[in-house]
């Protein structure tokens, strides 16, 4: 069996790989659960897909747009 090479040790000065950290103000930590029928979920997934974003992002954006417009409509 061939011997595997050990990965080089990283120093603190080297940049880290992966996603950069998110500031505390921008971090989303609050969870809201929404129950839907299978038909409603399919409709939301289709709208999100057409917009090129995930369903959670689409629902969040749509809800915030509605909330910011006011509750009259």
C-alpha positions in Angstrom: 0.0 0.0 0.0 1.5 3.4 -1.0 2.3 5.8 1.8 0.2 9.0 1.7 1.8 12.4 2.0 0.9 14.5 5.0 -0.7 17.8 4.2 1.5 20.8 5.0 0.8 22.6 8.3 -1.0 26.0 7.9 0.2 29.1 9.7 -2.1 31.8 11.1 -0.9 34.2 8.3 -2.2 32.0 5.5 -5.6 32.9 4.1 -8.3 30.4 5.0 -10.3 28.5 2.3 -14.1 28.6 2.2 -16.8 31.1 2.7 -15.7 34.3 4.5 -17.3 35.0 7.9 -20.6 36.9 8.0 -20.9 39.9 10.3 -23.2 39.6 13.3 -25.6 42.2 11.8 -25.9 40.3 8.5 -26.2 36.8 10.0 -29.6 35.3 9.7 -30.4 33.3 12.9 -34.2 33.6 13.3 -36.3 30.7 11.8 -39.9 31.1 10.7 -41.8 27.9 9.8 -44.5 28.0 7.2 -46.8 25.1 6.5 -48.0 24.7 2.9 -49.9 22.1 0.9 -47.9 20.2 -1.7 -49.5 22.3 -4.4 -48.6 25.5 -2.7 -45.0 24.3 -2.2 -44.8 23.4 -5.9 -46.0 26.8 -6.9 -43.4 28.5 -4.6 -40.6 26.3 -5.9 -41.6 27.1 -9.5 -41.5 30.9 -8.8 -38.2 30.6 -7.0 -36.7 28.5 -9.8 -37.9 31.1 -12.4 -36.2 33.8 -10.4 -33.0 31.7 -10.2 -32.9 31.7 -6.4 -33.7 29.2 -3.6 -37.2 28.8 -2.2 -36.3 30.2 1.2 -34.7 33.3 -0.4 -37.7 33.8 -2.7 -40.2 33.5 0.2 -38.2 35.9 2.4 -37.9 38.5 -0.4 -41.6 38.2 -1.3 -42.7 38.5 2.3 -40.4 41.5 3.0 -41.6 43.3 -0.1 -45.2 42.7 1.0 -44.5 43.9 4.5 -42.7 47.0 3.3 -45.5 48.0 1.0 -48.0 47.9 3.8 -50.8 45.5 4.7 -53.5 47.3 2.7 -53.1 45.0 -0.3 
